[in-house]
């Protein structure tokens, strides 16, 4: 009994000990309860709320040292069988791994069943398959290879997965139709890293003359990758994949085709259509965990793109609770999507904190797309806060390769650097990002304020044609989606490219009804800067932008709005006829601050009263001192009391 507890290496219940004793071949000399009681009394076992355990690590080492390594492996195998039969596959897989590689044929068969259990993590499943080794028979070896590569991919051990597959291709031990299966898996692994290589390997798989089922699956995979990255032949490939699936259905093929159709719809801006396709896909049908993961990720991305932020947050929370089921590769992918959702509504601090934490993870655990999206989150938040030098330093070691299709991985970073006050520093990436929008809009639609920022950056670069092309894409999205969010964004970019203040006013009105607060702040700022807007309206817009940016913690955006506000005030003051008193020169916002401070309020109290940040009040106070020619709160109070009562 002590040996059973030691081998289990976890608190044990009575049923487990009973089963282990029954399989030991020894007749117990006393009832189980009596034996347990005696061992507890002898200070060899400890009864805890979660089960029985040995009294000390030293005792465990001594008990395990009493048997040979081969006997210990046999015990681990027995424990694995007992746990598997009792419905504990994850614990069983852990025990079976310790019995490898010299386990019996029956144990290997049991291990093959365990690695397909959803409760067994991909990391454990991959280790178990690798420990068992590859079978000699080609068909069985191929099954082992695909299962091992899939689990390594989900375990975020992509380098191992690709090395394993490359070795098998080099060994050339398979018939052409079997080689097609290996090439297909290589294409699947590269889909998240190098889409160009992914499509190349999938095309090579088709050239191997695979059987009908394999050809059907390769076509569905190729159609999905092509649609996701905006390949020109995506439509034709999707038609071929649908025909192939109708002729030779494959496990999970219908879901793969649905994701391909949804990716195509998203890429062209048909967000409601993409949402319907994804909702109708049978989530219970996928043959692999990776399909279920990407289906759920695509559904959440669709919610974010349509401005359904509450629904996206609920779905992200649910997915996060199950993240270990999908493997380590899922965590940075889901975290990157969570950060995007937070950026869209202005939760900048939380988005940055989560992104920075995820970026500290093991390098092989972060697929390129997820890593660059997380980096883009940090860079964008730094720029919102005005920490431009820090943001640029983060980018110094990066070497963007913004060429389609692999350059699509850099799209989010291109949107982020568009917020740099000197966009010419990133001109090549910004131009390439806008050009790739012609291939697929999917990445652009995740962050509503990304489009206007790219348009503004293109205009600053003197590239009006690219700005207009991007604006046209966003207008089509507004027509196809027909909701307040994208209509607001479309009016915003229209106002930027045409200089029409009416379009900017409409954008502000539309965006006020959404929770996309950064998009609203940007529209307010552009309205304030529009030459055709009267000074009082421009001042009100800049003040609203400053206040909103302060609430979001975007101090850099707040400073920018205040600079615009001062410029408008100075311009209006220079154009206006001389007035009777210095107080008349104050803007409405400055007058409200001056009144509260003149009556004895502190800056903090004024900020609270006016729903402004302390920083904004302090900036207004400096402007007030300058306009009134005073240097103290006492002098301010005197000037305020001496003002014209009609002011």
Secondary structure, DSSP 8 states (H G I E B T S, - for coil): -HHHHHHHTS-B-HHHHHHHHHHHT---SS-HHHHHHHHHHTTSEEEETTEEEES-HHHHHHHHTTS-HHHHHHHHHHHHHHHHHTT-HHHHHHHHHHHTTS--HHHHHHHHHHTT-TTS-HHHHHHHHHHH---SSHHHHHHHHHHHHHHHHHTT-HHHHHHHHHHHHHHT-S-HHHHHHHHHHHHHHHTTT-HHHHHHHHHHHHTT---HHHHHHHHHHHHHHHHHHT-TTHHHHHHHHHHHHHHS--TTHHHHHHHHHHHHHHHTT-HHHHHHHHHHS-TTT-SSHHHHHHHHHHHHHHHHHTT-HHHHHHHHHHHHHTHHHH-HHHHHHHHHHHHHHHHHHT-HHHHHHHHHHHHTS-GGGS-HHHHHHHHHHHHHHHHHTT-HHHHHHHHTT------TTGGGGGHHHHHHHTTSS-GGGGHHHHHHHHHHHTT--TTGGGSHHHHHHHHHHHHHTT-HHHHHHHHHHHHHHHHHH-SHHHHHHHHHHHHHHH--HHHHHHHHHHHTTSS-HHHHHHHHHHHHH-TTS-HHHHHHHHHHHHHHHHHHT-HHHHHHHHHHHHHHHHHHHHHS---SSGGGGS-HHHHHHHHHHHTT--HHHHHHHHT--HHHHHHHHHHHHHHHT--SHHHHHHHHHTS-TT-
